[in-house]
Amino acid sequence: MSRALISRLAALSAASAPSGAAGPGAAHEPVVLADRPDGTVVRGARTVAKAHAPDCDAAELAVRLRIAAHPELHGTLLPPLPVTGPDGYLVRHDDGRPLTRWPYGLPVAPDDPDAAPWEDAARLLARLHAVDPQALPGPVPPMRGPAKAARALARMRAAPTAAVPSLAAAARAVEGGWATLPPWARDEAPAPGPGRLCHGDLHLGQLVRHPVSGGPWLLIDVDDLGVGEPGWDLARPAAWFASGLLAGEVWARFLGAYRAAGGRAVRPEGDPWPELDVPARALTVQTAALAVAKAAPEGRPPDEVESALVDSCARMVW
């Protein structure tokens, strides 16, 4: 963690936010909410500031920020807060990393799975997928889901898996699953079709709501936002369901809410898997690859959840 970066983010997050962005009891001392290679987030009083990944394309991020602030996305995406700088919504750290500022939102409680807002997430996705990319500031960049999947495979390939036989076997299974995917899902070709506006990295950690009044859930984190295959946004819960990690009832609620809201990624009724098969397999491979990459430096075999994902990869080549 860079002290200079944290200090810059703390100063940025301390800047004034719209009245009512947070209420009594909001923290006033800067708090580091996340510090990962792909992003560092610091909360001030009513705002958070984020340092994006060092290899982030700042020009594309600037477009994504303007999209998040566009009236078409009101009530769907959390809008960024303006900053003083030529790009309006981002400034640069000394090392060139883009920095942005956002209203603080209360995330989904990780210790209360029964209260997880799966239906809200589905309805937000349906609204997002209904937005015409031609009506937005552009050019709208491609959705970065397949690029993240390819990076996950590269990370696994660079990990020391050979020292643990079960990890080496897991890596081979993941490679087998990867080989079954079409080029577009491996980020080797453009996605088919005209595409829709997609989030690109949907999971429950990407939802927040007002910390005092509650209010509706909103999607956050536009780093992967862009035009692509909308089934990708449904792929993570679909992959968890297919791997036995998400209850069938929860999956049915999520899919039903998406369809009821007019979601365009799948047919209105009947079997959704013709549209979801490839994205779900890609997210399974991506998640399994990251699991293997994280286990390798620890010299441990895959745990139960990781093994379920690896087994799903193995079944792709049966």
C-alpha positions as CSV (number, residue, x, y, z in Angstrom):
1,M,0.0,0.0,0.0
2,S,1.5,3.4,-1.0
3,R,1.2,6.0,1.7
4,A,1.2,8.7,-1.0
5,L,-1.7,7.0,-2.8
6,I,-3.7,6.5,0.4
7,S,-3.1,10.2,1.4
8,R,-4.2,11.4,-2.0
9,L,-7.4,9.2,-1.9
10,A,-8.1,10.4,1.6
11,A,-7.9,14.0,0.5
12,L,-10.1,13.3,-2.5
13,S,-12.7,11.5,-0.4
14,A,-12.8,14.3,2.1
15,A,-14.0,16.7,-0.6
16,S,-17.6,17.9,-0.1
17,A,-20.4,15.6,-1.3
18,P,-24.1,16.4,-2.0
19,S,-26.0,17.1,1.2
20,G,-27.6,13.9,2.6
21,A,-25.1,11.5,1.0
22,A,-24.6,10.0,4.4
23,G,-26.1,10.7,7.7
24,P,-25.2,10.9,11.4
25,G,-22.5,8.5,12.5
26,A,-20.7,8.5,9.1
27,A,-17.0,8.0,9.6
28,H,-14.8,11.1,9.3
29,E,-11.4,9.6,9.6
30,P,-10.3,8.0,6.3
31,V,-10.9,4.3,6.2
32,V,-9.3,1.9,3.6
33,L,-12.2,-0.2,2.3
34,A,-10.2,-2.2,-0.2
35,D,-6.6,-2.4,-1.3
36,R,-5.9,-4.8,-4.2
37,P,-3.7,-4.7,-7.2
38,D,-6.7,-3.8,-9.4
39,G,-8.0,-1.0,-7.1
40,T,-7.7,0.8,-3.8
41,V,-10.8,2.4,-2.2
42,V,-10.7,4.9,0.7
43,R,-13.8,6.2,2.5
44,G,-14.0,9.7,3.9
45,A,-17.2,11.1,5.5
46,R,-19.8,10.9,2.8
47,T,-17.8,9.9,-0.2
48,V,-15.3,7.3,-1.3
49,A,-12.3,7.7,-3.6
50,K,-10.9,5.0,-5.8
51,A,-7.6,4.4,-7.5
52,H,-8.2,2.2,-10.5
53,A,-5.8,-0.5,-11.8
54,P,-2.4,0.8,-12.9
55,D,-3.0,-0.6,-16.4
56,C,-6.5,1.0,-16.7
57,D,-7.2,2.7,-20.0
58,A,-8.0,6.2,-18.7
59,A,-9.7,7.3,-21.9
60,E,-12.1,4.4,-21.9
61,L,-12.7,4.9,-18.1
62,A,-13.6,8.5,-18.8
63,V,-16.3,7.4,-21.2
64,R,-17.6,4.8,-18.7
65,L,-17.8,7.5,-16.1
66,R,-19.8,9.8,-18.4
67,I,-22.1,6.9,-19.1
68,A,-22.6,6.3,-15.4
69,A,-23.5,10.0,-14.9
70,H,-25.9,10.0,-17.9
71,P,-29.6,10.5,-17.3
72,E,-30.4,7.2,-19.1
73,L,-28.6,5.4,-16.3
74,H,-30.2,7.3,-13.4
75,G,-31.5,4.7,-10.9
76,T,-29.4,1.9,-12.4
77,L,-25.8,2.9,-11.9
78,L,-24.3,4.9,-9.0
79,P,-23.2,8.2,-10.6
80,P,-19.7,9.4,-10.0
81,L,-19.0,12.8,-8.3
82,P,-17.3,15.5,-10.4
83,V,-13.7,16.3,-9.6
84,T,-11.5,19.3,-10.7
85,G,-9.7,18.2,-13.8
86,P,-9.8,18.1,-17.6
87,D,-11.8,14.8,-17.6
88,G,-14.6,16.0,-15.3
89,Y,-14.9,12.8,-13.3
90,L,-11.3,11.6,-12.9
91,V,-7.9,12.9,-11.9
92,R,-4.5,11.3,-12.1
93,H,-2.2,10.2,-9.3
94,D,1.5,11.0,-9.6
95,D,2.1,7.5,-11.0
96,G,-0.6,8.0,-13.7
97,R,-3.3,5.9,-12.1
98,P,-6.8,7.3,-12.6
99,L,-8.6,8.4,-9.4
100,T,-12.4,8.8,-9.1
101,R,-14.8,10.0,-6.4
102,W,-18.2,8.5,-5.5
103,P,-21.0,8.8,-3.0
104,Y,-20.6,6.3,-0.2
105,G,-23.2,3.5,-0.4
106,L,-24.0,0.6,2.0
107,P,-23.0,-2.7,0.5
108,V,-24.8,-6.0,0.7
109,A,-24.4,-7.7,4.1
110,P,-22.1,-10.7,3.5
111,D,-23.3,-12.4,6.7
112,D,-27.0,-12.5,5.8
113,P,-27.3,-14.6,2.6
114,D,-31.1,-14.9,3.0
115,A,-31.4,-11.1,2.5
116,A,-29.2,-11.0,-0.6
117,P,-31.0,-8.8,-3.2
118,W,-30.9,-11.2,-6.1
119,E,-34.2,-10.0,-7.6
120,D,-33.0,-6.3,-7.3
121,A,-29.8,-7.2,-9.1
122,A,-31.7,-8.9,-11.8
123,R,-34.0,-6.0,-12.3
124,L,-31.1,-3.6,-12.5
125,L,-29.4,-5.7,-15.1
126,A,-32.6,-5.8,-17.2
127,R,-32.8,-2.0,-17.1
128,L,-29.1,-1.7,-18.0
129,H,-29.5,-4.1,-20.9
130,A,-32.4,-2.1,-22.3
131,V,-30.4,1.1,-22.7
132,D,-29.5,1.9,-26.3
133,P,-25.7,2.3,-26.5
134,Q,-26.2,4.8,-29.4
135,A,-27.9,7.2,-27.0
136,L,-24.9,7.4,-24.7
137,P,-21.6,9.4,-24.7
138,G,-19.1,7.4,-26.8
139,P,-17.7,5.7,-28.4
140,V,-18.8,3.1,-25.9
141,P,-15.9,0.7,-25.3
142,P,-16.3,-3.1,-25.3
143,M,-17.5,-4.9,-22.2
144,R,-14.3,-6.2,-20.5
145,G,-15.7,-9.6,-19.2
146,P,-13.8,-11.8,-21.7
147,A,-10.6,-9.8,-21.2
148,K,-10.8,-10.5,-17.4
149,A,-11.3,-14.2,-18.1
150,A,-8.2,-14.2,-20.3
151,R,-6.2,-12.5,-17.6
152,A,-7.4,-15.1,-15.1
153,L,-6.0,-17.8,-17.3
154,A,-2.7,-16.0,-17.7
155,R,-2.4,-15.6,-13.9
156,M,-3.1,-19.3,-13.4
157,R,-0.5,-20.2,-16.0
158,A,2.1,-18.1,-14.2
159,A,1.4,-19.7,-10.8
160,P,3.6,-22.5,-9.4
161,T,1.0,-25.3,-9.7
162,A,3.5,-28.2,-10.5
163,A,4.6,-28.5,-6.9
164,V,1.2,-29.7,-5.8
165,P,-0.1,-32.6,-7.9
166,S,-3.8,-31.9,-7.2
167,L,-3.3,-28.3,-8.3
168,A,-1.5,-29.4,-11.5
169,A,-4.4,-31.6,-12.2
170,A,-6.8,-28.8,-11.5
171,A,-4.9,-26.5,-13.9
172,R,-5.2,-29.1,-16.6
173,A,-8.9,-29.3,-16.1
174,V,-9.3,-25.5,-16.2
175,E,-7.2,-25.5,-19.5
176,G,-9.5,-28.1,-20.9
177,G,-12.6,-26.0,-20.1
178,W,-11.0,-22.9,-21.6
179,A,-10.3,-24.8,-24.8
180,T,-14.0,-25.5,-25.3
181,L,-14.9,-21.8,-25.4
182,P,-15.4,-19.9,-28.6
183,P,-12.8,-17.2,-29.5
184,W,-15.0,-14.3,-28.4
185,A,-15.3,-15.7,-24.9
186,R,-11.5,-16.0,-24.7
187,D,-11.1,-12.3,-25.8
188,E,-9.7,-13.5,-29.1
189,A,-12.4,-12.1,-31.3
190,P,-15.3,-9.5,-31.1
191,A,-18.5,-10.7,-29.4
192,P,-21.2,-11.8,-31.9
193,G,-24.2,-9.6,-32.7
194,P,-24.7,-5.9,-32.2
195,G,-24.3,-6.2,-28.4
196,R,-26.0,-4.5,-25.5
197,L,-24.8,-2.3,-22.7
198,C,-23.4,-4.6,-20.1
199,H,-21.9,-4.3,-16.6
200,G,-19.2,-6.9,-17.2
201,D,-18.5,-8.0,-13.7
202,L,-21.8,-8.6,-11.9
203,H,-21.8,-10.0,-8.4
204,L,-23.6,-9.0,-5.2
205,G,-20.5,-6.9,-4.1
206,Q,-21.4,-4.6,-7.0
207,L,-24.6,-3.3,-5.3
208,V,-25.0,-0.5,-2.8
209,R,-27.8,1.6,-1.3
210,H,-28.1,4.8,0.7
211,P,-26.5,4.2,4.1
212,V,-29.2,6.0,6.1
213,S,-32.5,6.1,4.1
214,G,-32.0,2.7,2.4
215,G,-33.6,3.4,-0.9
216,P,-33.1,1.4,-4.1
217,W,-30.1,-0.7,-4.8
218,L,-27.7,0.7,-7.5
219,L,-24.9,-1.0,-9.4
220,I,-21.3,0.2,-8.9
221,D,-17.9,-0.4,-10.4
222,V,-18.0,0.6,-14.1
223,D,-14.5,-0.5,-14.9
224,D,-15.7,-3.3,-17.1
225,L,-18.9,-1.5,-18.4
226,G,-19.4,-1.6,-22.2
227,V,-21.0,-3.1,-25.2
228,G,-21.1,-6.9,-25.4
229,E,-23.0,-10.1,-24.8
230,P,-25.6,-9.4,-22.1
231,G,-25.6,-13.0,-21.0
232,W,-22.2,-12.4,-19.5
233,D,-23.9,-10.4,-16.7
234,L,-26.1,-13.4,-15.8
235,A,-23.2,-15.8,-16.1
236,R,-21.8,-15.8,-12.6
237,P,-25.0,-16.8,-10.8
238,A,-25.7,-19.2,-13.7
239,A,-22.3,-20.8,-13.2
240,W,-22.7,-21.1,-9.5
241,F,-26.1,-22.8,-10.0
242,A,-24.6,-25.2,-12.5
243,S,-21.7,-26.0,-10.2
244,G,-24.0,-26.6,-7.2
245,L,-22.9,-23.5,-5.3
246,L,-26.2,-21.6,-5.7
247,A,-29.5,-23.0,-4.7
248,G,-32.0,-23.7,-7.5
249,E,-34.6,-21.7,-5.7
250,V,-32.3,-18.6,-5.7
251,W,-31.4,-19.1,-9.3
252,A,-35.1,-19.3,-10.2
253,R,-35.8,-16.1,-8.4
254,F,-33.0,-14.3,-10.0
255,L,-33.9,-15.5,-13.5
256,G,-37.6,-14.9,-13.0
257,A,-37.1,-11.4,-11.9
258,Y,-34.8,-10.7,-14.9
259,R,-37.4,-12.0,-17.3
260,A,-40.3,-10.3,-15.6
261,A,-38.4,-7.0,-16.0
262,G,-38.0,-7.5,-19.7
263,G,-34.4,-8.6,-19.7
264,R,-33.0,-9.2,-23.1
265,A,-30.1,-11.6,-22.5
266,V,-32.3,-14.7,-22.6
267,R,-35.6,-15.7,-24.3
268,P,-38.7,-14.6,-22.4
269,E,-39.6,-18.2,-21.3
270,G,-38.3,-21.7,-21.6
271,D,-34.7,-23.0,-21.4
272,P,-32.3,-20.0,-20.9
273,W,-29.2,-22.1,-21.5
274,P,-28.8,-21.6,-25.2
275,E,-28.0,-18.0,-24.4
276,L,-26.2,-18.6,-21.1
277,D,-24.1,-21.7,-21.8
278,V,-21.0,-20.0,-23.2
279,P,-20.9,-17.1,-20.7
280,A,-21.6,-19.5,-17.7
281,R,-18.8,-21.8,-18.8
282,A,-16.5,-18.8,-19.3
283,L,-17.2,-17.5,-15.8
284,T,-16.7,-21.0,-14.3
285,V,-13.3,-21.3,-16.0
286,Q,-12.4,-17.8,-14.9
287,T,-13.3,-18.4,-11.3
288,A,-11.6,-21.8,-11.2
289,A,-8.4,-20.3,-12.7
290,L,-8.3,-17.6,-10.1
291,A,-8.9,-20.2,-7.4
292,V,-6.0,-22.3,-8.6
293,A,-3.7,-19.2,-8.9
294,K,-4.5,-18.2,-5.3
295,A,-4.0,-21.7,-3.9
296,A,-0.6,-22.3,-5.7
297,P,1.5,-19.8,-3.7
298,E,0.1,-21.3,-0.5
299,G,1.1,-24.8,-1.6
300,R,-2.4,-26.2,-0.8
301,P,-4.9,-28.3,-2.8
302,P,-8.2,-26.8,-3.9
303,D,-10.8,-26.5,-1.1
304,E,-14.4,-27.8,-1.5
305,V,-15.8,-24.8,-3.3
306,E,-12.7,-24.5,-5.6
307,S,-12.9,-28.2,-6.3
308,A,-16.6,-27.9,-7.4
309,L,-15.6,-25.2,-9.9
310,V,-12.6,-27.3,-11.2
311,D,-14.9,-30.3,-11.5
312,S,-17.3,-28.2,-13.6
313,C,-14.4,-27.3,-15.9
314,A,-13.6,-31.0,-16.3
315,R,-17.2,-31.9,-17.2
316,M,-17.0,-29.4,-20.1
317,V,-14.7,-31.8,-22.1
318,W,-16.7,-35.0,-21.4
